[in-house]
């Protein structure tokens, strides 16, 4: 009976050591994810602040258009071209995205 208690105590100790090792491993993995999540949080906060200051940003954009119309037109053209290129690439690679999603990559 006594040897069985010792055996169970050793098994318990091994399990506790393994659990501690798994916790340490999980914390290391979560540390990598945490930096990405912090970046996402900062981006979300930035977008929220832009939404909160929309009238001020609109007034600034209008002032920029009035003061520098050629530059504003060039920037608008480049932005439009970038958007069109993005949409074309997205449509062109849509089947690849579906295939990757299907195979879990």
C-alpha positions in Angstrom: 0.0 0.0 0.0 2.8 2.4 0.9 4.6 1.8 -2.4 1.4 2.6 -4.3 1.1 6.0 -2.4 4.7 6.8 -3.3 4.1 5.8 -6.9 1.0 8.0 -7.1 2.9 10.9 -5.5 5.6 10.6 -8.1 3.1 10.5 -10.9 1.4 13.6 -9.5 4.7 15.3 -9.4 5.5 14.4 -13.0 2.1 15.7 -14.1 2.6 18.9 -12.2 6.0 19.4 -13.8 4.6 18.7 -17.3 1.7 21.2 -16.7 4.2 23.9 -15.6 6.2 23.2 -18.8 3.1 23.5 -20.9 2.1 26.7 -19.2 5.5 28.2 -19.9 5.3 27.1 -23.5 1.8 28.6 -23.9 2.9 31.9 -22.4 5.8 32.1 -24.9 3.5 31.5 -27.8 1.0 34.0 -26.5 3.7 36.6 -26.1 4.2 36.5 -29.9 0.5 36.9 -30.5 0.2 39.7 -28.0 2.4 42.0 -30.1 0.1 41.5 -33.1 -3.0 42.1 -31.0 -1.4 45.3 -29.6 -0.9 46.5 -33.2 -4.5 45.7 -34.1 -5.7 47.5 -31.0 -3.7 50.6 -31.9 -5.1 50.6 -35.4 -8.6 50.2 -34.1 -8.1 53.1 -31.7 -6.7 55.2 -34.6 -9.7 54.5 -36.7 -12.0 55.3 -33.8 -10.2 58.7 -33.3 -10.6 59.4 -37.0 -14.3 58.8 -36.8 -14.6 61.0 -33.7 -12.8 63.8 -35.5 -14.5 63.4 -38.9 -15.8 67.0 -39.1 -12.3 68.3 -38.4 -10.7 66.0 -40.9 -13.3 67.0 -43.5 -12.6 70.7 -42.9 -8.8 70.0 -43.3 -9.4 68.0 -46.5 -11.5 70.9 -47.9 -8.9 73.4 -47.0 -6.2 71.3 -48.6 -8.3 71.0 -51.8 -8.8 74.8 -51.9 -5.2 75.6 -51.3 -3.5 72.9 -53.4 -6.1 71.7 -56.0 -3.5 70.2 -58.5 -1.8 68.2 -55.7 -5.2 67.1 -54.4 -6.3 66.0 -57.8 -3.0 64.0 -58.3 -3.4 62.3 -54.9 -7.0 61.5 -55.7 -6.0 60.0 -59.1 -3.3 57.9 -57.4 -5.7 56.7 -54.7 -8.3 55.8 -57.3 -5.6 53.9 -59.4 -4.5 52.1 -56.2 -8.0 51.1 -55.4 -8.7 49.8 -58.9 -5.4 47.8 -58.9 -6.3 46.3 -55.5 -9.8 45.3 -56.7 -8.3 43.7 -59.9 -5.8 41.7 -57.9 -8.4 40.7 -55.4 -10.7 39.4 -58.1 -7.8 37.7 -59.9 -6.6 35.8 -56.8 -10.1 35.0 -55.4 -9.9 31.4 -56.6 -6.5 31.0 -54.9 -7.9 32.4 -51.7 -10.8 30.0 -51.8 -8.5 27.0 -52.5 -6.2 28.0 -49.6 -9.1 28.4 -47.2 -10.5 25.0 -48.3 -7.2 23.2 -47.6 -6.5 25.0 -44.4 -3.4 26.9 -45.4 
